[in-house]
Amino acid sequence: MTEIKYVRNSRLTDPWACAIGKFVLNFGLLELESHLWLLHMPNNPLAFPDLWFSKRISEIQGLVDQRAFTEEWKVSATESWQKALHLAEFRNQVCHSPLMFGWASPVEQGEPDWIGAVDVRLLGQGRKRAESQLSLAGIAQRTGVVASLVKKLSGLRDAWCETRDKALMTKETDIRGRNT
């Protein structure tokens, strides 16, 4: 494993903190979308349930399977939430692991070339190697994917709510017509 050296609050880490912070802030919007889906889709809305992200996605997947209004919408929603689960793995890696900076050169000067996320759970299981190397470009790319995914999921949720509301209005009009 890489030798560990501590440098606290180094200015060299500012671009990394900004990139990781931007990713985390955008991922927070995925968290919010998951809650909004659970608020809008069930017959009995789940108002901010105390569930881990993956459990909320599981609940959403069940609702998508049961309540899809078109096959195209269902496929798009399912694929989008699966992508969100994959991104959650990365989020967990950068938010719940010790992070170490690394340089391509043994001199270790200037801005770091990469950041290593150490999965201490894997180390605890006896793995000799439990470190992933992440680049600024890779973090920025994932941030862009999260931002696009939030926009897509928001649109899918809006489409579902619009379809639901139209169906409810039609049903209400039918009931009123029968009662006169």
Rosetta constraint file for C-alpha pairs under 8 A:
AtomPair CA 1 CA 128 HARMONIC 7.36 0.50
AtomPair CA 1 CA 129 HARMONIC 6.66 0.50
AtomPair CA 4 CA 100 HARMONIC 7.58 0.50
AtomPair CA 9 CA 13 HARMONIC 7.52 0.50
AtomPair CA 10 CA 14 HARMONIC 7.55 0.50
AtomPair CA 12 CA 110 HARMONIC 7.16 0.50
AtomPair CA 12 CA 111 HARMONIC 5.29 0.50
AtomPair CA 12 CA 112 HARMONIC 7.25 0.50
AtomPair CA 13 CA 17 HARMONIC 6.18 0.50
AtomPair CA 13 CA 111 HARMONIC 7.39 0.50
AtomPair CA 13 CA 112 HARMONIC 7.70 0.50
AtomPair CA 14 CA 18 HARMONIC 6.13 0.50
AtomPair CA 15 CA 19 HARMONIC 6.14 0.50
AtomPair CA 15 CA 136 HARMONIC 7.97 0.50
AtomPair CA 16 CA 20 HARMONIC 6.03 0.50
AtomPair CA 16 CA 136 HARMONIC 6.72 0.50
AtomPair CA 17 CA 21 HARMONIC 5.78 0.50
AtomPair CA 18 CA 22 HARMONIC 6.00 0.50
AtomPair CA 19 CA 23 HARMONIC 6.26 0.50
AtomPair CA 19 CA 136 HARMONIC 6.84 0.50
AtomPair CA 19 CA 139 HARMONIC 6.48 0.50
AtomPair CA 19 CA 140 HARMONIC 6.39 0.50
AtomPair CA 20 CA 24 HARMONIC 6.16 0.50
AtomPair CA 20 CA 94 HARMONIC 7.55 0.50
AtomPair CA 20 CA 139 HARMONIC 6.88 0.50
AtomPair CA 21 CA 25 HARMONIC 6.07 0.50
AtomPair CA 22 CA 26 HARMONIC 6.17 0.50
AtomPair CA 22 CA 143 HARMONIC 7.00 0.50
AtomPair CA 23 CA 27 HARMONIC 6.07 0.50
AtomPair CA 23 CA 91 HARMONIC 7.99 0.50
AtomPair CA 23 CA 139 HARMONIC 7.11 0.50
AtomPair CA 23 CA 140 HARMONIC 7.38 0.50
AtomPair CA 23 CA 142 HARMONIC 7.29 0.50
AtomPair CA 23 CA 143 HARMONIC 4.77 0.50
AtomPair CA 23 CA 146 HARMONIC 7.74 0.50
AtomPair CA 24 CA 28 HARMONIC 6.19 0.50
AtomPair CA 24 CA 91 HARMONIC 7.05 0.50
AtomPair CA 25 CA 29 HARMONIC 7.06 0.50
AtomPair CA 26 CA 30 HARMONIC 7.12 0.50
AtomPair CA 26 CA 143 HARMONIC 6.77 0.50
AtomPair CA 26 CA 146 HARMONIC 6.40 0.50
AtomPair CA 26 CA 147 HARMONIC 6.13 0.50
AtomPair CA 27 CA 31 HARMONIC 6.50 0.50
AtomPair CA 27 CA 91 HARMONIC 7.70 0.50
AtomPair CA 27 CA 143 HARMONIC 7.89 0.50
AtomPair CA 27 CA 146 HARMONIC 6.29 0.50
AtomPair CA 27 CA 147 HARMONIC 7.89 0.50
AtomPair CA 28 CA 32 HARMONIC 6.28 0.50
AtomPair CA 29 CA 33 HARMONIC 6.12 0.50
AtomPair CA 29 CA 150 HARMONIC 6.57 0.50
AtomPair CA 30 CA 34 HARMONIC 6.25 0.50
AtomPair CA 30 CA 84 HARMONIC 7.42 0.50
AtomPair CA 30 CA 146 HARMONIC 7.46 0.50
AtomPair CA 30 CA 149 HARMONIC 7.90 0.50
AtomPair CA 30 CA 150 HARMONIC 5.76 0.50
AtomPair CA 31 CA 35 HARMONIC 6.61 0.50
AtomPair CA 31 CA 53 HARMONIC 6.97 0.50
AtomPair CA 32 CA 36 HARMONIC 6.23 0.50
AtomPair CA 33 CA 37 HARMONIC 6.09 0.50
AtomPair CA 33 CA 150 HARMONIC 7.18 0.50
AtomPair CA 33 CA 153 HARMONIC 7.20 0.50
AtomPair CA 33 CA 154 HARMONIC 6.87 0.50
AtomPair CA 34 CA 38 HARMONIC 6.41 0.50
AtomPair CA 34 CA 53 HARMONIC 7.73 0.50
AtomPair CA 34 CA 56 HARMONIC 6.57 0.50
AtomPair CA 34 CA 57 HARMONIC 6.84 0.50
AtomPair CA 34 CA 60 HARMONIC 7.57 0.50
AtomPair CA 35 CA 39 HARMONIC 6.15 0.50
AtomPair CA 35 CA 46 HARMONIC 7.94 0.50
AtomPair CA 35 CA 47 HARMONIC 7.39 0.50
AtomPair CA 35 CA 48 HARMONIC 5.72 0.50
AtomPair CA 35 CA 49 HARMONIC 7.70 0.50
AtomPair CA 35 CA 56 HARMONIC 7.67 0.50
AtomPair CA 36 CA 40 HARMONIC 6.09 0.50
AtomPair CA 37 CA 41 HARMONIC 5.74 0.50
AtomPair CA 37 CA 60 HARMONIC 6.92 0.50
AtomPair CA 37 CA 157 HARMONIC 6.60 0.50
AtomPair CA 38 CA 42 HARMONIC 6.40 0.50
AtomPair CA 38 CA 45 HARMONIC 6.26 0.50
AtomPair CA 38 CA 46 HARMONIC 5.45 0.50
AtomPair CA 38 CA 47 HARMONIC 7.28 0.50
AtomPair CA 38 CA 48 HARMONIC 7.82 0.50
AtomPair CA 38 CA 56 HARMONIC 7.75 0.50
AtomPair CA 38 CA 59 HARMONIC 7.75 0.50
AtomPair CA 38 CA 60 HARMONIC 6.59 0.50
AtomPair CA 39 CA 45 HARMONIC 4.65 0.50
AtomPair CA 39 CA 46 HARMONIC 5.17 0.50
AtomPair CA 39 CA 47 HARMONIC 5.62 0.50
AtomPair CA 39 CA 48 HARMONIC 7.51 0.50
AtomPair CA 40 CA 45 HARMONIC 6.35 0.50
AtomPair CA 40 CA 161 HARMONIC 7.10 0.50
AtomPair CA 41 CA 45 HARMONIC 6.99 0.50
AtomPair CA 41 CA 63 HARMONIC 6.88 0.50
AtomPair CA 41 CA 67 HARMONIC 7.96 0.50
AtomPair CA 41 CA 161 HARMONIC 7.73 0.50
AtomPair CA 42 CA 46 HARMONIC 7.33 0.50
AtomPair CA 42 CA 63 HARMONIC 6.97 0.50
AtomPair CA 51 CA 55 HARMONIC 5.81 0.50
AtomPair CA 51 CA 56 HARMONIC 5.95 0.50
AtomPair CA 52 CA 56 HARMONIC 6.31 0.50
AtomPair CA 53 CA 57 HARMONIC 6.24 0.50
AtomPair CA 54 CA 58 HARMONIC 6.22 0.50
AtomPair CA 54 CA 85 HARMONIC 6.62 0.50
AtomPair CA 55 CA 59 HARMONIC 6.31 0.50
AtomPair CA 56 CA 60 HARMONIC 6.18 0.50
AtomPair CA 57 CA 61 HARMONIC 6.03 0.50
AtomPair CA 57 CA 81 HARMONIC 6.71 0.50
AtomPair CA 57 CA 85 HARMONIC 7.62 0.50
AtomPair CA 58 CA 62 HARMONIC 6.42 0.50
AtomPair CA 59 CA 63 HARMONIC 6.46 0.50
AtomPair CA 60 CA 64 HARMONIC 6.06 0.50
AtomPair CA 61 CA 65 HARMONIC 6.15 0.50
AtomPair CA 61 CA 78 HARMONIC 6.57 0.50
AtomPair CA 61 CA 81 HARMONIC 7.77 0.50
AtomPair CA 62 CA 66 HARMONIC 6.23 0.50
AtomPair CA 63 CA 67 HARMONIC 5.67 0.50
AtomPair CA 63 CA 68 HARMONIC 7.76 0.50
AtomPair CA 64 CA 68 HARMONIC 5.28 0.50
AtomPair CA 64 CA 74 HARMONIC 6.15 0.50
AtomPair CA 64 CA 77 HARMONIC 7.18 0.50
AtomPair CA 64 CA 78 HARMONIC 7.25 0.50
AtomPair CA 65 CA 74 HARMONIC 6.95 0.50
AtomPair CA 68 CA 73 HARMONIC 6.67 0.50
AtomPair CA 68 CA 74 HARMONIC 5.38 0.50
AtomPair CA 68 CA 160 HARMONIC 7.87 0.50
AtomPair CA 69 CA 73 HARMONIC 6.94 0.50
AtomPair CA 69 CA 74 HARMONIC 7.50 0.50
AtomPair CA 69 CA 160 HARMONIC 7.35 0.50
AtomPair CA 69 CA 163 HARMONIC 7.59 0.50
AtomPair CA 70 CA 74 HARMONIC 6.27 0.50
AtomPair CA 71 CA 75 HARMONIC 6.16 0.50
AtomPair CA 72 CA 76 HARMONIC 6.18 0.50
AtomPair CA 73 CA 77 HARMONIC 6.03 0.50
AtomPair CA 73 CA 156 HARMONIC 7.22 0.50
AtomPair CA 74 CA 78 HARMONIC 6.00 0.50
AtomPair CA 75 CA 79 HARMONIC 6.03 0.50
AtomPair CA 76 CA 80 HARMONIC 6.01 0.50
AtomPair CA 77 CA 81 HARMONIC 6.17 0.50
AtomPair CA 77 CA 153 HARMONIC 7.06 0.50
AtomPair CA 77 CA 156 HARMONIC 6.83 0.50
AtomPair CA 78 CA 82 HARMONIC 6.18 0.50
AtomPair CA 79 CA 83 HARMONIC 6.20 0.50
AtomPair CA 80 CA 84 HARMONIC 6.28 0.50
AtomPair CA 80 CA 149 HARMONIC 6.77 0.50
AtomPair CA 80 CA 152 HARMONIC 7.82 0.50
AtomPair CA 80 CA 153 HARMONIC 6.97 0.50
AtomPair CA 81 CA 85 HARMONIC 6.28 0.50
AtomPair CA 82 CA 86 HARMONIC 6.40 0.50
AtomPair CA 83 CA 87 HARMONIC 6.27 0.50
AtomPair CA 84 CA 88 HARMONIC 6.13 0.50
AtomPair CA 84 CA 146 HARMONIC 7.62 0.50
AtomPair CA 84 CA 149 HARMONIC 7.59 0.50
AtomPair CA 85 CA 89 HARMONIC 6.69 0.50
AtomPair CA 86 CA 90 HARMONIC 7.07 0.50
AtomPair CA 87 CA 91 HARMONIC 6.25 0.50
AtomPair CA 87 CA 142 HARMONIC 7.61 0.50
AtomPair CA 87 CA 146 HARMONIC 7.58 0.50
AtomPair CA 88 CA 92 HARMONIC 6.01 0.50
AtomPair CA 89 CA 93 HARMONIC 6.20 0.50
AtomPair CA 90 CA 94 HARMONIC 6.39 0.50
AtomPair CA 91 CA 95 HARMONIC 5.90 0.50
AtomPair CA 92 CA 96 HARMONIC 5.36 0.50
AtomPair CA 92 CA 97 HARMONIC 7.53 0.50
AtomPair CA 93 CA 97 HARMONIC 5.64 0.50
AtomPair CA 93 CA 117 HARMONIC 6.49 0.50
AtomPair CA 93 CA 119 HARMONIC 7.21 0.50
AtomPair CA 94 CA 98 HARMONIC 7.88 0.50
AtomPair CA 94 CA 99 HARMONIC 7.22 0.50
AtomPair CA 94 CA 117 HARMONIC 6.33 0.50
AtomPair CA 97 CA 117 HARMONIC 5.84 0.50
AtomPair CA 97 CA 118 HARMONIC 5.64 0.50
AtomPair CA 97 CA 119 HARMONIC 5.75 0.50
AtomPair CA 97 CA 120 HARMONIC 6.91 0.50
AtomPair CA 98 CA 117 HARMONIC 5.90 0.50
AtomPair CA 98 CA 118 HARMONIC 5.50 0.50
AtomPair CA 98 CA 119 HARMONIC 7.50 0.50
AtomPair CA 98 CA 120 HARMONIC 7.84 0.50
AtomPair CA 99 CA 115 HARMONIC 6.45 0.50
AtomPair CA 99 CA 116 HARMONIC 5.46 0.50
AtomPair CA 99 CA 117 HARMONIC 4.64 0.50
AtomPair CA 99 CA 118 HARMONIC 6.34 0.50
AtomPair CA 100 CA 115 HARMONIC 5.51 0.50
AtomPair CA 100 CA 116 HARMONIC 4.89 0.50
AtomPair CA 100 CA 117 HARMONIC 6.51 0.50
AtomPair CA 100 CA 118 HARMONIC 7.75 0.50
AtomPair CA 101 CA 112 HARMONIC 5.85 0.50
AtomPair CA 101 CA 113 HARMONIC 7.66 0.50
AtomPair CA 101 CA 114 HARMONIC 6.02 0.50
AtomPair CA 101 CA 115 HARMONIC 4.42 0.50
AtomPair CA 101 CA 116 HARMONIC 6.03 0.50
AtomPair CA 102 CA 108 HARMONIC 7.37 0.50
AtomPair CA 102 CA 112 HARMONIC 5.44 0.50
AtomPair CA 102 CA 113 HARMONIC 5.97 0.50
AtomPair CA 102 CA 114 HARMONIC 5.25 0.50
AtomPair CA 102 CA 115 HARMONIC 5.76 0.50
AtomPair CA 102 CA 116 HARMONIC 6.93 0.50
AtomPair CA 103 CA 107 HARMONIC 7.82 0.50
AtomPair CA 103 CA 108 HARMONIC 5.37 0.50
AtomPair CA 103 CA 109 HARMONIC 7.60 0.50
AtomPair CA 103 CA 111 HARMONIC 7.95 0.50
AtomPair CA 103 CA 112 HARMONIC 5.07 0.50
AtomPair CA 103 CA 113 HARMONIC 4.87 0.50
AtomPair CA 103 CA 114 HARMONIC 6.49 0.50
AtomPair CA 104 CA 108 HARMONIC 7.72 0.50
AtomPair CA 104 CA 113 HARMONIC 6.15 0.50
AtomPair CA 108 CA 112 HARMONIC 7.46 0.50
AtomPair CA 113 CA 135 HARMONIC 7.02 0.50
AtomPair CA 114 CA 133 HARMONIC 6.14 0.50
AtomPair CA 114 CA 134 HARMONIC 5.52 0.50
AtomPair CA 114 CA 135 HARMONIC 4.89 0.50
AtomPair CA 114 CA 136 HARMONIC 7.13 0.50
AtomPair CA 115 CA 133 HARMONIC 5.61 0.50
AtomPair CA 115 CA 134 HARMONIC 5.18 0.50
AtomPair CA 115 CA 135 HARMONIC 6.48 0.50
AtomPair CA 116 CA 131 HARMONIC 5.92 0.50
AtomPair CA 116 CA 132 HARMONIC 5.35 0.50
AtomPair CA 116 CA 133 HARMONIC 4.50 0.50
AtomPair CA 116 CA 134 HARMONIC 6.14 0.50
AtomPair CA 117 CA 131 HARMONIC 5.45 0.50
AtomPair CA 117 CA 132 HARMONIC 5.26 0.50
AtomPair CA 117 CA 133 HARMONIC 6.58 0.50
AtomPair CA 117 CA 134 HARMONIC 7.53 0.50
AtomPair CA 118 CA 130 HARMONIC 5.69 0.50
AtomPair CA 118 CA 131 HARMONIC 4.43 0.50
AtomPair CA 118 CA 132 HARMONIC 6.66 0.50
AtomPair CA 119 CA 123 HARMONIC 6.64 0.50
AtomPair CA 119 CA 130 HARMONIC 5.30 0.50
AtomPair CA 119 CA 131 HARMONIC 6.21 0.50
AtomPair CA 120 CA 124 HARMONIC 6.04 0.50
AtomPair CA 120 CA 130 HARMONIC 7.17 0.50
AtomPair CA 121 CA 125 HARMONIC 6.35 0.50
AtomPair CA 122 CA 126 HARMONIC 6.62 0.50
AtomPair CA 122 CA 127 HARMONIC 5.61 0.50
AtomPair CA 122 CA 130 HARMONIC 5.83 0.50
AtomPair CA 123 CA 127 HARMONIC 5.00 0.50
AtomPair CA 123 CA 128 HARMONIC 6.59 0.50
AtomPair CA 123 CA 129 HARMONIC 7.34 0.50
AtomPair CA 123 CA 130 HARMONIC 6.12 0.50
AtomPair CA 134 CA 138 HARMONIC 6.47 0.50
AtomPair CA 134 CA 139 HARMONIC 7.12 0.50
AtomPair CA 135 CA 139 HARMONIC 6.34 0.50
AtomPair CA 136 CA 140 HARMONIC 6.15 0.50
AtomPair CA 137 CA 141 HARMONIC 6.03 0.50
AtomPair CA 138 CA 142 HARMONIC 6.29 0.50
AtomPair CA 139 CA 143 HARMONIC 6.21 0.50
AtomPair CA 140 CA 144 HARMONIC 6.32 0.50
AtomPair CA 141 CA 145 HARMONIC 6.38 0.50
AtomPair CA 142 CA 146 HARMONIC 6.17 0.50
AtomPair CA 143 CA 147 HARMONIC 6.24 0.50
AtomPair CA 144 CA 148 HARMONIC 6.20 0.50
AtomPair CA 145 CA 149 HARMONIC 6.00 0.50
AtomPair CA 146 CA 150 HARMONIC 6.12 0.50
AtomPair CA 147 CA 151 HARMONIC 6.47 0.50
AtomPair CA 148 CA 152 HARMONIC 6.24 0.50
AtomPair CA 149 CA 153 HARMONIC 6.01 0.50
AtomPair CA 150 CA 154 HARMONIC 5.99 0.50
AtomPair CA 151 CA 155 HARMONIC 6.26 0.50
AtomPair CA 152 CA 156 HARMONIC 6.22 0.50
AtomPair CA 153 CA 157 HARMONIC 6.05 0.50
AtomPair CA 154 CA 158 HARMONIC 6.12 0.50
AtomPair CA 155 CA 159 HARMONIC 6.13 0.50
AtomPair CA 156 CA 160 HARMONIC 6.22 0.50
AtomPair CA 157 CA 161 HARMONIC 6.18 0.50
AtomPair CA 158 CA 162 HARMONIC 6.05 0.50
AtomPair CA 159 CA 163 HARMONIC 6.21 0.50
AtomPair CA 160 CA 164 HARMONIC 6.11 0.50
AtomPair CA 161 CA 165 HARMONIC 5.99 0.50
AtomPair CA 162 CA 166 HARMONIC 6.19 0.50
AtomPair CA 163 CA 167 HARMONIC 6.24 0.50
AtomPair CA 164 CA 168 HARMONIC 6.19 0.50
AtomPair CA 165 CA 169 HARMONIC 6.14 0.50
AtomPair CA 166 CA 170 HARMONIC 6.17 0.50
AtomPair CA 167 CA 171 HARMONIC 6.12 0.50
AtomPair CA 168 CA 172 HARMONIC 6.07 0.50
AtomPair CA 169 CA 173 HARMONIC 6.09 0.50
AtomPair CA 170 CA 174 HARMONIC 6.16 0.50
AtomPair CA 171 CA 175 HARMONIC 6.21 0.50
AtomPair CA 172 CA 176 HARMONIC 6.21 0.50
AtomPair CA 173 CA 177 HARMONIC 6.12 0.50
AtomPair CA 174 CA 178 HARMONIC 6.33 0.50
AtomPair CA 175 CA 179 HARMONIC 6.32 0.50
AtomPair CA 176 CA 180 HARMONIC 6.56 0.50
